[in-house]
Structures are given as C-alpha cells and as structure tokens.
Amino acid sequence: MNAPNWNDVEIKLYEESLAAINNFSAEHPDEEVCYFAFDSEPYYGYVLICFDTSDNSISEAKLSAQRSLRRVTEFIQTDCDWQMAKSTMNSANELPFTNNTGDFKYQGYSEVNFEGWQEFAGSEDYPAGDFEGADDYLEGNMAIIFWKVIDRLIKEGRFSFPRMASPFFAGYGFHDEDQVLLRMLNW
C-alpha cells in the first residue's frame, strides 16, 4: 500500500472546497453563514465540507448550554465529589456558538473521498509515530492539509458569502472529537 500524495490531497481538497463555497453561496444567498468546517474520518478516506448559519448556531448553542446546566446542576446536587469536579465542569464548557459540525445546519454539504485510505491504514506499511503519544499518521497529515487549505482560501479572499457573519469561523474536526477553531474572520 502506498501513502497518500499529500500535495495531491491538498489540491483536491482546495478545489472541492472552492466549488462547495461557490455552490453554497449561489444556492443559499439569504443565509447568514457563520462557520465553514471540515469534518473527517481519515481512516475511511472522507472529508465532509460543512457550513453553519448564525440562526442555527445560536439555537444549537442554547440547547448545549441547557444540557450543560442540567448536567452540572445534577452533579452538584447529587454526585458532588471533588475527584470529578474539574472534569465535570470542563465538560460543561459553554460557547456562544455551536462548535460541532454534527450540529451544523449543513453538515456534510459536500463530501470529498480519497480512495484506498482505509486499506492503507490497516496495512503493514502504515507509519507509526517515533514516540509514545505521537499523532496518528493520517490525522496529523490531514490537520496540516486543513490548515493549508483554509489559509489559502482566506488569503485568496474565497470566504465571501452574500451574507457573512461577524465574526466568521473556519476550522475542522475529526469524527467524534472536539472541533478545532483555526481562524476567525470578518471581525
């Protein structure tokens, strides 16, 4: 099995992202866009291109805040134990916007596929890190690609929606992990 050609991956993801931005802008000119993000499970060779709107983001943030409040209130009233207090409070971290692509209004607006990644990840050729705690090979390389693609889209002024929120967010997430907010624009 051969490792991905990361230059080709970057070019393909950039081109697909640009097409998604242009298509989304044409299809949803009245939606105020507040977040662009990649959602990926590299082992399965896909990247979802996701968009969120300001209305949806605020609505989801309110729901998340309500769930967090219930969880912490219950903890304080019933299980209040110093040994779990910090982790319970950290899990209740509230944000004024949704930071989970699964809650985006347009999660998976488009999908970019990379053939052979699952087979490569399961092969003997799959690189292991040089030290304990090293990042996974596909995830580490994709984090770099996500940064490069988002940075290029910003430098070229490609995030120019008919209605763009202030501020506007750009980031990525690996499936079932915390979202990484890479950039804030349009302050």
Secondary structure by P-SEA (a helix, b strand, c coil): ccccaaaaaaaaaaaaaaaaaaaaaaacccccccbbbbbbccccbbbbbbbbcaaaaaaaaaaaaaaaaaaaaaaaaccccccaaaaaaaaacccccccccccccccccbbbbbcaaaaaaacccbbbbcccccccaaaaaaaaaaaaaaaaaaaacccccccccccbbbbcccccccccccccccc
